[in-house]
Amino acid sequence: MRLNLKKLFSNFEVILASVFIIITTVLVMLNVIFRYFLQSGIYWSEEVATGCFVWSVFLGAAAGYKYKVHVGVDMLVNMCSVKVKKLITILVDLILLLINGYITYISIIYLNLSYKKPTPVLGISSAFISSSIFVSFALMTLYAVVFLIRDCKSPNTLQGAL
């Protein structure tokens, strides 16, 4: 089986989120086994599992945005003409670009504040966990730019995900 780098790169959010959720699951299961059979848990597993879970959630959110699988209510939009649908799509793209860009900006501020705060058990910088917010919303901002450009350039038909 040959490794397809283009496929790997185009799905990196899903792959990383999957790796993080696997690590979370394995650590929690190991900790349960250690506590049940050895009466002693892995002292750092909860902190690492929580950090991995946070990363999986935010990377999964970015992947969901990229593939346009987040829940949306478009009943009224579907009743509109194709030109009005395109206008609404471009307007929504612009609004989401602004929101995602603003949250990316706020996440930088939050990351700077959390950099100095150590985690309770391992004592590493909280920025390792908090950076998931920045990475996720930076990716969503990038995808919002791509969606906006693509929807502005396309004819009156609407495109799917990346």
C-alpha positions, 0 to 999 in steps of 0.5 A, spaced: 500 500 500 503 506 497 502 512 501 498 518 498 501 524 500 496 529 497 490 525 500 494 525 507 495 532 506 488 534 504 485 530 510 490 532 515 485 535 520 481 528 520 487 524 521 490 528 527 483 529 530 482 521 529 489 520 532 488 525 538 481 521 540 484 514 539 490 517 544 484 519 549 480 513 549 487 509 550 489 513 556 482 513 559 481 505 558 489 504 561 487 508 567 481 504 568 485 498 568 490 500 572 485 503 577 481 497 577 487 491 577 493 495 580 489 500 585 493 505 582 492 510 576 496 513 571 497 520 575 498 524 568 493 520 564 487 525 565 491 531 563 493 528 557 487 525 555 483 532 556 488 535 552 488 530 546 480 531 547 480 538 546 485 538 540 480 532 537 474 537 538 477 543 535 480 539 529 474 536 528 470 542 528 475 545 522 474 539 518 467 539 519 467 546 516 472 544 511 467 539 508 461 543 510 457 538 514 455 542 520 448 543 521 444 548 518 437 550 516 436 552 509 429 551 508 427 559 506 434 559 502 431 553 498 425 557 496 429 562 493 431 563 486 438 561 484 441 568 484 438 570 491 441 563 493 448 565 490 447 572 494 445 569 500 451 564 500 456 569 499 453 574 504 454 568 509 461 566 507 463 573 508 459 573 515 463 567 517 470 569 514 469 575 519 467 571 525 472 566 524 477 571 523 475 575 529 475 568 533 482 567 531 484 574 533 481 573 540 485 566 540 491 569 539 490 574 545 488 568 549 494 563 547 498 569 550 495 569 556 495 561 557 502 561 555 504 563 562 500 558 566 502 551 567 498 545 567 496 542 574 499 535 573 505 536 568 506 543 569 507 544 562 504 551 558 497 551 557 498 554 551 499 546 548 492 545 549 490 552 548 493 553 541 488 548 538 483 554 538 488 558 534 489 552 529 482 550 528 479 557 527 485 559 523 484 553 518 476 555 518 478 562 516 482 560 511 477 555 508 472 561 509 476 565 504 477 559 499 469 558 500 468 566 499 473 566 493 470 560 490 463 562 491 464 569 488 467 566 481 462 561 480 457 561 476 450 561 479 451 554 481 453 553 488 459 548 489 460 543 495 466 542 500 473 543 498 
